[in-house]
């Protein structure tokens, strides 16, 4: 385990949970790559800012049960976690929001460069999420 990468990712999720977007975004490289679950690849911090603005407008989420695994060099990591969320505003192309709650197992893969997150690839079961918010 690489302790500096482990700490970086703990800080990343702590900032996310605290909705401290300045700290959260400060942990990313300027040319960060973001692979969206079942979606496109976006490149650059500005694209990630816009993604997070949409997410924060439509969802209230907390990440719990973190399990962080890093390689020895500390330049790659995998994180397994649970998303506890509330769907607060309808997201385009998805079911109508009315405050539904959900609990979703998820994972993410990271590349780390110079102590910052250079790539984030998130995975979760979208059909499971849709079933939870449609019930």
N, C-alpha and C positions, 0 to 999 in steps of 0.2 A: 504494500500500500504506500502510495506517495502522500505524505501528510499535507503538503502545501496544496495539492490539487483537491484533496479531501476537504480541507478547510475552505478553499475557494468555493466549492459546490455547496457546502453547508451555508456559507455566507450568501450565495446566490439564492437558495431557497428561503433563507431567513428574510432576506430583503423582499422577495416576492410575497411571502406571507404577511409582512409588515406593510405592504403596498408602498415601500420606499423605492420609488422608481428611479430616483437619482442614483442611489447606491446600486440597485439592480442593474441599470444600464451601464453604470461605470465599470462593471465587471466584464464587459464585452469588448472585443476588439472593434475597431472602426469598420472593418470589412467582414464582420461576423456573418456566417452562413447559417440560415435557419431553414431546416427541412420541416415543413408543417405536416402534421399527421394527415395522411391520405390527401395531400395537397401539393402545392408548389414549393420550390426552393426560392427563398428570398435571400438577397445578399445586401449587407450594409446595415449599420446601426439605425439609420433613419427608417428603413423598412421594418425593422424590429420594433422601433418606437411606435409606428403606426399600427402594427399588429397588436401590441400590448394595449394601445388606446382602445381598439375595438374590443379586445378581450375584457378589459376592465369596465367598459361600458355595458357589456352584455352578461358578464359572469362575475360572481363573487366566489373566489376559490381559495382554499388552503391546502397546502401540500403537507402530508403527514406520513409517518412510517418510512422514512428515508433509509435506503440501503445503498451505500456508495461503494463502488469497486473501481479501483484505478490500476493502471499498469505501472510497472516499476519506474519507468521514465517520467510518469506524471503527465504525459501529453495526451492521454486518452482515458475516458472514464465512462462507466455505465451507472445509472441511478434507477432504482426501482422505488416506486412510491404509490401512495393512494391520494387521489384528489377528492376532497370534500367540497362540494360546490352548490351554488344556487344560481339558477338561470333567471336573470333579472330583467333582461330586455331581449326581444327577438333578434336573433342573428340571421342575416340574409340566407335564404335557402334551407333553413332549419325549422323545426316545429315552433309554434307560438310559445313565447315565454310568459309565465304567470307566477314566478317565484318558486318553481319546482326545485327540489333538492336532489342531489345525486352523489353517489360514492363510486368512484371509478379507479380500478387499478391501472397504472400507467408506467411508462419507462422512458428514459431519455439516454441518448449517447452524446458524448461531448468530445471535442478536440480542444486542447489547451495550448496556447502560444504565449510565451512571455508572461505567465501568471494570469492570463485572461481567457475567457471563453471565446474560442474562434469558430466553433460549430456546435449547433444544438439540433439534434434530431429527436423529435418526440413521437411516441407511439402510445395509442390507446384504442380500445374497441369502440368505434363510432356507433355501431349498431346497438351496443349495450347502452351507451349514453342516450341515444334516441329513444330506446325502449323505456329507460328510466324517466325521461322528461315527458314522455307521451302517455304514461300510465295514469 
